[in-house]
Amino acid sequence: MLLEYEGKTGAELYEGKFTPEKAKPIIAINTTHGTGTEVDRFAVASILEKEYKPAIAYDCIYPLFSIDDPQLMVTLPYKQTLYTTIDALNHITEASTTLARNPYSILLAKETVRLIATYLPQALSNPNDLNARYWLLYASAIAGISFDNGLLHFTHALEHPLSAVKPDLAHGLGLAMLLPAVVKEIYPFVAEILAEVYEPIVPGLEGKPGEAEMIAKGIEEWLFNMGVTEKLENVGFNEGHVEKLTELAMTTPSLGLLLSQAPVKAEKEVIARIYRNSLKRM
């Protein structure tokens, strides 16, 4: 986009100071099974001096052509195999429960979880398993399509401040640490959807609001079993950071749009509670 808008800067773009309508054509060669960016119109960048990590979404940056080849993923380190897949899991958790959700985003969410539950353990135990990589790559792509249609809400809006304040924090790890608390917060409002979507990971849910604690703990246990043993306290955050993180979530350019799509009103107290409930294991 900046090649088409001479004199503009990346910071101006990501802070919404101009609205691009054109971009040079993009050919995307994907190297992870997580972001879904090869099939969507989203992009993210950090403005370090402001501790901002905003997102943009413009039709002009859909890739013209994309290559998804699982052979390119076999050298992904263990942690990035895990973290990028968790990114895809969060994409569908949010896309299936936003105010903009639709039957298509929910259908893709169900298939994404099934594939991740089946093939992530295989890829972690055998990084050269091309079949497992193939299906995780497919899961990532359909998760990207799901959130391109259904949008996102809490987990991404609250993770971006984490990795803006601590740029070395992997996005997928930040998402993993927040996911159980987010699901606990939203489950009473979208219980039937999440019970069905998460059946492969937390079986036996009936889609009743009172199961919020059960599904949250079930997801956290699954994440720990996959290898995510950290919570926010383990990566340097504490109660003293909650107010600042909450403020960043509510003021970083573009994140307000995500928060507006949450199935429960994204009030300051709700955001702060999610951060607090993510500081340590449930």
RODRENTI-551139 format. One line per 10 residues: number of its first residue (from 1); for each residue x, y, z of C-alpha. Coordinates in pm, 1 decimal, padded with zeros to 6 digits. Layout:
NUM> X/Y/Z ~ ...
// end
This chain:
1> 00000.0/00000.0/00000.0 ~ 00281.6/00241.5/00083.1 ~ 00427.4/00181.9/-00263.9 ~ 00101.6/00327.8/-00396.7 ~ 00091.0/00619.0/-00148.8 ~ 00420.7/00802.4/-00173.6 ~ 00500.9/01015.2/00129.0 ~ 00275.6/00821.6/00365.4 ~ 00419.8/00617.9/00652.5 ~ 00336.6/00283.5/00806.3
11> 00242.9/00453.9/01132.5 ~ -00004.6/00678.4/00948.6 ~ -00152.3/00373.2/00779.4 ~ -00194.2/00173.0/01099.1 ~ -00328.2/00466.3/01299.0 ~ -00600.4/00521.5/01037.8 ~ -00478.0/00862.7/00925.7 ~ -00556.3/00778.1/00564.7 ~ -00769.8/00515.1/00395.7 ~ -00595.5/00324.0/00117.7
21> -00795.4/00204.2/-00180.1 ~ -00513.6/00043.6/-00378.6 ~ -00198.9/-00162.0/-00326.8 ~ 00062.7/-00337.7/-00533.9 ~ -00045.6/-00695.9/-00606.4 ~ 00071.5/-00951.6/-00349.1 ~ 00176.0/-01312.3/-00403.5 ~ 00179.3/-01481.9/-00062.4 ~ 00402.0/-01781.1/00015.0 ~ 00290.0/-01905.5/00354.3
31> 00543.4/-02033.5/00608.2 ~ 00321.9/-02112.0/00911.2 ~ -00009.4/-02283.1/00976.1 ~ -00162.0/-02013.1/01190.0 ~ -00226.2/-01663.0/01064.7 ~ -00459.3/-01731.2/00773.2 ~ -00325.0/-01413.4/00618.0 ~ -00290.2/-01577.0/00279.0 ~ -00670.3/-01585.1/00251.1 ~ -00777.7/-01267.5/00431.0
41> -00751.9/-00887.6/00412.4 ~ -00597.3/-00833.9/00754.7 ~ -00249.0/-00720.6/00854.5 ~ -00088.7/-00626.4/01186.0 ~ 00211.5/-00412.9/01281.5 ~ 00363.7/-00268.7/01597.8 ~ 00422.8/00100.5/01669.3 ~ 00675.2/00038.5/01943.5 ~ 00715.5/00391.4/02077.5 ~ 00341.8/00409.1/02153.6
51> 00310.4/00044.8/02261.8 ~ 00044.8/00004.9/01994.0 ~ -00016.7/-00311.4/01796.0 ~ -00303.8/-00217.0/01564.9 ~ -00461.4/-00416.2/01283.5 ~ -00585.0/-00307.1/00943.2 ~ -00830.4/-00469.7/00704.5 ~ -00861.0/-00349.6/00346.4 ~ -00987.0/-00535.7/00041.3 ~ -00693.8/-00410.4/-00164.6
61> -00449.1/-00631.4/00028.2 ~ -00610.3/-00965.4/-00042.0 ~ -00329.4/-01167.1/-00201.1 ~ -00366.1/-01205.1/-00575.5 ~ -00227.5/-01557.4/-00547.2 ~ -00127.2/-01772.1/-00248.3 ~ 00090.4/-02079.6/-00207.1 ~ 00023.0/-02313.0/00085.4 ~ 00283.5/-02591.3/00082.5 ~ 00317.9/-02807.4/00397.0
71> 00675.1/-02889.9/00295.8 ~ 00763.7/-02532.9/00398.6 ~ 00640.5/-02597.1/00753.9 ~ 00842.7/-02905.7/00849.2 ~ 01125.2/-02688.7/00988.4 ~ 00893.5/-02486.7/01214.3 ~ 01027.9/-02514.5/01571.5 ~ 00813.5/-02701.0/01824.0 ~ 00696.0/-02383.0/01995.9 ~ 00602.5/-02209.4/01670.3
81> 00420.0/-02518.6/01548.3 ~ 00220.2/-02493.5/01869.4 ~ 00176.3/-02117.0/01886.0 ~ 00075.6/-02061.3/01523.9 ~ -00181.7/-02340.7/01544.0 ~ -00324.2/-02180.5/01859.3 ~ -00358.9/-01858.0/01659.9 ~ -00589.0/-02044.3/01420.3 ~ -00782.2/-02189.7/01715.6 ~ -00841.8/-01839.5/01849.4
91> -00946.3/-01711.3/01508.3 ~ -01240.7/-01950.1/01497.6 ~ -01327.0/-01918.7/01866.9 ~ -01384.5/-01551.1/01803.9 ~ -01525.4/-01567.6/01449.4 ~ -01794.2/-01816.0/01556.5 ~ -01907.9/-01598.1/01847.7 ~ -01889.2/-01235.2/01729.8 ~ -02197.9/-01027.6/01668.8 ~ -02110.9/-01067.6/01299.4
101> -02100.1/-01448.2/01318.2 ~ -02284.1/-01643.9/01054.4 ~ -02347.5/-02009.6/00965.6 ~ -02038.6/-02013.4/00742.3 ~ -01797.5/-01886.6/01008.8 ~ -01942.8/-02134.8/01260.4 ~ -01920.7/-02430.0/01019.1 ~ -01555.0/-02353.9/00944.8 ~ -01490.0/-02319.0/01317.6 ~ -01616.5/-02669.5/01389.3
111> -01395.6/-02825.7/01122.9 ~ -01092.4/-02623.5/01234.7 ~ -01114.0/-02753.6/01592.4 ~ -01161.8/-03110.9/01474.7 ~ -00851.6/-03090.0/01257.6 ~ -00638.2/-02920.3/01522.8 ~ -00737.7/-03169.7/01792.6 ~ -00645.3/-03455.5/01559.5 ~ -00329.5/-03331.6/01389.5 ~ -00153.9/-03090.6/01627.8
121> -00033.8/-03372.5/01857.8 ~ 00094.4/-03559.4/01551.5 ~ 00288.6/-03260.3/01419.0 ~ 00436.6/-03190.7/01762.4 ~ 00554.7/-03548.9/01804.5 ~ 00679.0/-03583.1/01445.4 ~ 00765.7/-03247.9/01282.5 ~ 00826.0/-03414.2/00944.0 ~ 00473.6/-03559.3/00927.0 ~ 00358.7/-03398.3/00601.7
131> 00004.5/-03529.9/00639.5 ~ -00032.4/-03362.4/00980.3 ~ 00121.7/-03041.5/00846.5 ~ -00111.0/-03049.5/00546.7 ~ -00424.3/-03067.6/00759.4 ~ -00302.8/-02804.6/01007.9 ~ -00230.1/-02578.9/00710.6 ~ -00578.6/-02640.9/00574.8 ~ -00724.0/-02572.0/00922.3 ~ -00533.9/-02243.4/00936.1
141> -00662.6/-02140.0/00594.4 ~ -01028.2/-02211.1/00670.6 ~ -00987.0/-02038.4/01007.5 ~ -00857.8/-01735.1/00816.3 ~ -01164.4/-01747.1/00593.2 ~ -01384.3/-01785.7/00901.0 ~ -01258.1/-01469.5/01067.9 ~ -01242.6/-01280.0/00739.5 ~ -01618.9/-01335.7/00732.8 ~ -01703.0/-01335.7/01103.7
151> -01437.7/-01096.3/01244.1 ~ -01266.4/-01122.4/01584.4 ~ -01321.3/-00991.7/01937.0 ~ -01170.0/-01030.7/02285.2 ~ -00871.7/-01263.1/02254.4 ~ -00701.3/-01073.2/01974.7 ~ -00798.9/-00731.0/02108.2 ~ -00648.8/-00818.9/02447.3 ~ -00341.5/-01001.2/02316.9 ~ -00218.6/-00715.6/02100.1
161> -00139.6/-00497.7/02406.1 ~ 00053.2/-00789.1/02560.5 ~ 00291.4/-00826.6/02266.9 ~ 00302.9/-00449.4/02213.4 ~ 00432.3/-00399.9/02568.2 ~ 00657.0/-00708.1/02540.5 ~ 00749.3/-00738.9/02170.3 ~ 00937.0/-01065.9/02226.6 ~ 00616.2/-01237.5/02338.0 ~ 00491.2/-01476.8/02070.8
171> 00140.5/-01381.9/01955.8 ~ 00014.1/-01740.0/01981.5 ~ 00143.8/-01776.9/02336.1 ~ -00031.3/-01455.9/02437.3 ~ -00353.2/-01584.9/02285.6 ~ -00317.6/-01920.3/02460.9 ~ -00276.1/-01756.4/02800.5 ~ -00592.1/-01546.8/02747.9 ~ -00816.8/-01804.3/02578.0 ~ -00957.4/-01988.8/02884.1
181> -01054.4/-01663.7/03058.5 ~ -01212.8/-01525.4/02740.9 ~ -01418.0/-01840.7/02687.0 ~ -01527.5/-01834.6/03051.3 ~ -01647.5/-01475.3/03005.0 ~ -01840.2/-01526.0/02681.6 ~ -01968.7/-01883.5/02720.2 ~ -02297.5/-01796.0/02895.1 ~ -02393.7/-01584.6/02591.2 ~ -02288.4/-01830.9/02317.4
191> -02299.2/-02162.1/02501.9 ~ -02463.1/-02372.3/02231.4 ~ -02213.5/-02261.2/01966.9 ~ -01899.5/-02313.7/02176.7 ~ -02018.2/-02646.7/02315.3 ~ -02052.3/-02778.1/01962.0 ~ -01733.5/-02617.5/01829.4 ~ -01516.7/-02740.6/02118.7 ~ -01656.0/-03094.6/02135.8 ~ -01327.0/-03250.8/02011.3
201> -01128.9/-03077.8/02288.4 ~ -01380.4/-03058.3/02575.9 ~ -01633.7/-03338.9/02516.0 ~ -01963.3/-03373.2/02696.8 ~ -02075.9/-03009.7/02702.9 ~ -02450.3/-02955.9/02674.0 ~ -02444.2/-02589.8/02573.7 ~ -02573.4/-02459.2/02906.2 ~ -02450.7/-02125.3/03047.5 ~ -02349.7/-02287.3/03376.7
211> -02074.8/-02483.8/03201.9 ~ -01850.3/-02177.9/03159.6 ~ -01602.9/-02287.2/03427.4 ~ -01596.9/-02642.4/03291.5 ~ -01510.2/-02545.4/02934.9 ~ -01255.1/-02285.0/03045.5 ~ -01070.1/-02537.1/03262.6 ~ -01099.3/-02800.2/02989.5 ~ -00939.1/-02571.2/02731.9 ~ -00664.9/-02472.9/02975.1
221> -00592.8/-02838.6/03050.9 ~ -00572.4/-02917.3/02678.2 ~ -00333.9/-02625.9/02623.8 ~ -00111.9/-02748.7/02909.0 ~ -00115.2/-03099.3/02760.8 ~ -00006.4/-02954.3/02425.8 ~ 00284.6/-02773.8/02591.3 ~ 00159.0/-02426.2/02685.0 ~ 00238.0/-02424.0/03056.4 ~ 00270.2/-02046.6/03096.2
231> 00020.1/-01794.0/03224.8 ~ 00067.6/-01415.6/03227.0 ~ 00256.4/-01417.6/03558.5 ~ 00513.9/-01653.9/03405.6 ~ 00603.9/-01406.9/03128.9 ~ 00642.8/-01096.4/03342.9 ~ 00291.8/-00955.8/03387.7 ~ 00122.4/-00899.6/03723.1 ~ -00176.5/-00725.5/03881.0 ~ 00002.3/-00393.6/03841.1
241> -00009.5/-00424.1/03462.7 ~ -00385.6/-00482.9/03436.2 ~ -00491.4/-00117.5/03426.4 ~ -00235.4/-00026.6/03159.2 ~ -00320.9/-00330.9/02943.9 ~ -00692.7/-00255.2/02974.9 ~ -00634.2/00103.5/02866.9 ~ -00426.8/-00008.6/02566.3 ~ -00696.3/-00257.2/02462.1 ~ -00953.0/00021.5/02467.4
251> -00742.3/00292.6/02300.3 ~ -00512.9/00123.8/02047.0 ~ -00633.0/00214.0/01695.9 ~ -00855.9/-00056.4/01541.3 ~ -00897.6/-00268.9/01854.2 ~ -01220.3/-00089.7/01941.0 ~ -01378.0/-00242.7/01629.9 ~ -01288.8/-00592.0/01752.2 ~ -01419.5/-00520.5/02101.6 ~ -01745.8/-00391.4/01955.0
261> -01804.5/-00736.7/01804.5 ~ -01780.8/-00928.0/02133.9 ~ -02093.6/-01121.9/02237.6 ~ -02085.9/-00948.1/02577.7 ~ -02037.7/-00572.3/02605.8 ~ -01664.6/-00499.3/02627.6 ~ -01673.8/-00275.2/02932.2 ~ -01355.5/-00183.5/03116.2 ~ -01439.8/-00415.7/03406.1 ~ -01486.6/-00712.2/03171.3
271> -01152.4/-00654.8/02997.8 ~ -00971.0/-00615.0/03329.6 ~ -01132.7/-00932.9/03464.5 ~ -01012.2/-01134.0/03163.6 ~ -00657.5/-01010.5/03219.1 ~ -00675.2/-01090.4/03592.7 ~ -00817.3/-01437.2/03530.6 ~ -00527.7/-01502.2/03290.6 ~ -00250.7/-01415.5/03535.5 ~ -00238.4/-01766.5/03682.1
281> -00384.8/-02108.0/03617.8 ~ -00753.3/-02153.6/03691.7
// end
